[in-house]
Amino acid sequence: MKNFRIAIGSDHGGFSLKESLKTALTSESVSFTDFGTHSEASVDYPPFAKEVALAVLSGKADRGILICGTGLGVCYTANRFKGIRAALTPTKEYARLAAAHNNANVLCLGGRFQTPAEASEIVKTWLETEYEGGRHDRRIAMMDE
């Protein structure tokens, strides 16, 4: 797996899955910064998604991982930041295509819908997939206009 610096964050609905992913990232020697939350106490997801998005945009992280109950809320929030291409990835194939075709720089997961093993495989696929460029560059440029 490439040597990415990952920004990771979640709300309470994604806390447990985030903790298991941190263990998986550590076992693969992937460095990460945890932007919270740090418990299962109820919190709102936008501040965590914002911090991860800003870390990616500033270059403090190469990519981000966001988790809430469904993955939807964090995905909506992250995509409000120009230059963020956040993808909700319920399967490894979604993750592969998000990386290969859309150069997704933030991966979003649903803490209530994916097991730790599934999420770990999704993250691994996303991190190992190369962006194809070519015709996809034009489409990404259109998104950024």
C-alpha positions in Angstrom: 0.0 0.0 0.0 1.2 3.5 -0.8 2.6 5.7 1.9 -0.4 8.0 2.2 -1.1 10.5 5.1 -4.7 10.0 6.0 -7.1 12.4 7.8 -9.8 10.4 9.4 -13.0 11.5 11.2 -16.4 10.4 12.2 -19.5 11.3 14.2 -20.9 9.0 16.9 -22.5 6.8 14.3 -19.2 6.0 12.7 -17.0 6.0 15.8 -16.8 2.3 16.3 -15.9 1.7 12.6 -13.4 4.5 12.7 -11.6 2.9 15.6 -11.4 -0.5 13.8 -10.1 1.2 10.7 -7.4 3.0 12.7 -6.2 -0.5 13.8 -6.3 -1.7 10.2 -4.4 1.4 9.0 -1.8 0.9 11.7 -1.3 -2.7 10.7 -0.6 -1.6 7.1 1.8 1.1 8.4 -0.4 3.9 7.0 0.0 7.1 8.9 -3.2 9.0 9.9 -4.5 11.8 12.0 -7.7 11.3 13.9 -9.9 14.4 13.8 -12.5 12.9 16.1 -15.0 12.2 17.5 -13.4 10.4 20.3 -16.5 8.6 21.8 -19.9 7.3 21.0 -21.5 10.4 22.6 -23.9 12.1 20.2 -22.3 14.8 18.0 -23.0 16.5 14.7 -21.0 15.3 11.8 -20.3 18.6 9.8 -17.4 19.8 12.0 -15.6 16.5 11.6 -16.1 16.4 7.9 -14.9 20.0 7.6 -11.7 19.3 9.5 -10.9 16.3 7.3 -11.7 18.2 4.1 -9.5 21.1 5.2 -6.6 18.8 6.1 -6.8 17.3 2.6 -7.0 20.7 0.9 -4.2 22.2 2.9 -1.9 19.3 2.1 -1.6 18.1 5.7 -3.2 14.9 4.5 -3.1 13.2 1.1 -6.5 11.7 1.5 -9.4 11.6 4.0 -11.7 9.0 5.4 -15.1 10.0 6.8 -17.6 7.9 8.6 -21.1 8.6 9.9 -24.1 6.3 10.3 -24.9 6.1 6.6 -21.9 7.9 5.1 -24.2 10.3 3.4 -24.0 13.3 5.7 -20.2 13.4 5.8 -20.1 13.0 2.0 -22.5 15.9 1.5 -20.5 18.1 3.8 -17.1 17.3 2.4 -18.2 17.9 -1.2 -19.1 21.4 -0.3 -15.4 22.2 -0.3 -14.0 23.0 -3.8 -11.3 20.5 -4.6 -12.8 17.7 -2.5 -14.0 14.7 -4.4 -15.7 12.7 -1.7 -17.2 9.3 -2.6 -19.7 7.2 -0.7 -18.3 3.7 -1.2 -20.5 0.8 0.0 -18.4 -1.8 -1.9 -14.8 -2.4 -3.1 -15.9 -1.8 -6.7 -17.3 1.6 -5.8 -14.0 2.4 -4.1 -11.9 1.2 -7.1 -13.9 3.3 -9.5 -13.9 6.3 -7.2 -10.1 6.2 -7.2 -9.6 5.2 -10.9 -12.2 7.4 -12.6 -12.8 10.3 -10.2 -9.5 10.6 -8.3 -11.6 10.6 -5.1 -9.6 12.2 -2.3 -12.1 11.5 0.5 -13.7 8.1 1.1 -17.0 8.0 2.9 -18.4 5.0 4.7 -21.5 4.1 6.6 -20.8 2.9 10.2 -24.1 1.3 10.5 -23.9 -0.6 7.2 -20.4 -1.9 6.8 -18.5 -4.4 9.0 -15.0 -3.6 10.0 -13.7 -6.3 7.6 -15.7 -4.9 4.7 -14.6 -1.4 5.5 -11.0 -2.4 5.7 -11.1 -4.0 2.3 -12.9 -1.0 0.8 -10.2 1.3 2.2 -7.4 -0.9 1.0 -8.8 -1.1 -2.5 -9.2 2.7 -2.6 -5.7 3.3 -1.4 -4.2 0.8 -3.8 -6.0 1.9 -6.9 -4.2 4.3 -9.3 -6.1 7.2 -10.9 -6.3 6.6 -14.6 -6.2 10.2 -15.7 -6.9 10.7 -19.4 -10.5 11.4 -20.2 -11.2 11.6 -16.5 -9.0 14.7 -16.1 -11.5 16.7 -18.3 -14.4 15.6 -16.2 -12.7 16.5 -12.9 -11.8 19.9 -14.4 -15.5 20.4 -15.3 -16.5 19.7 -11.7 -14.0 22.3 -10.4 -15.3 25.0 -12.7 
